């Protein structure tokens, strides 16, 4: 019972509530945070999946938040029965709700236990999901630039 309480502690928490501070900086540059570790529990198989979350956003009028707040959004959104596609969208929506950026792009790469330890048993396989909003959804060139920055060290 304690394990399930821990694995689902984000269930009744809005991920956007983790963005508790905002700062204003004169910047027109994208902000990228890569390789945020996460683990979650697949709602279909009740097995873990884990990986890395990469977040990019383009501030509107210089409105930014602390970098740790982005990791906190990921932590809350991942601590519930989840699917990777929804997790990706929830992280993106949290930034939209709190920061109203010009654009947001969230990419998640994860390994799912349902693929590696049961069924097809293909270890090493990974699933990549991508959610782009605002200018990153509307502009293919901008989206490609950000995806490239998030995909390569």
C-alpha positions, 0 to 999 in steps of 0.5 A: 500500500505504501508503494502505491501511495508513493507511485501515485502521489501526483494523482491529485496534484496539478503539474502546473502548480509546481511553477511557483515562481516567475522572473523577468529577463530581457531575453528572446532566446529559447530555454532548454532543459535536457535529460530530466530523469523520470519514472512512471507506471503504465496505466495499461500494464501496471508496469514501470516505464522510465527515461528522460524528458527534454523541455524547451520553451520560448518566453513571452515578454521575458517571463521565465521560471526556475529551472528546477520548477520544470523538473518538478512539473515532470515529477508530479505529472509522472507520479500517477498511472500514466501513458507516455503520450499524456505525460508529454502533453501534461508537461507541455500544458503546465508551461502553457498554463503558467508561463504563457510562452510563445512556444513549448516543445516537450520530448520524452524518450522512455523504455517501457517494461511492458516491451522489455520484460513481458510480451515481445521482450525487446530490451533496449527499445525506446519510445519517443513522444513529442508535443509542440505548442505555439510557434514550435507547432506552427513553424517547421524550421523552429521545431526542427531546430529545437528538436535537433538541440534536444536530440543531440548532446 
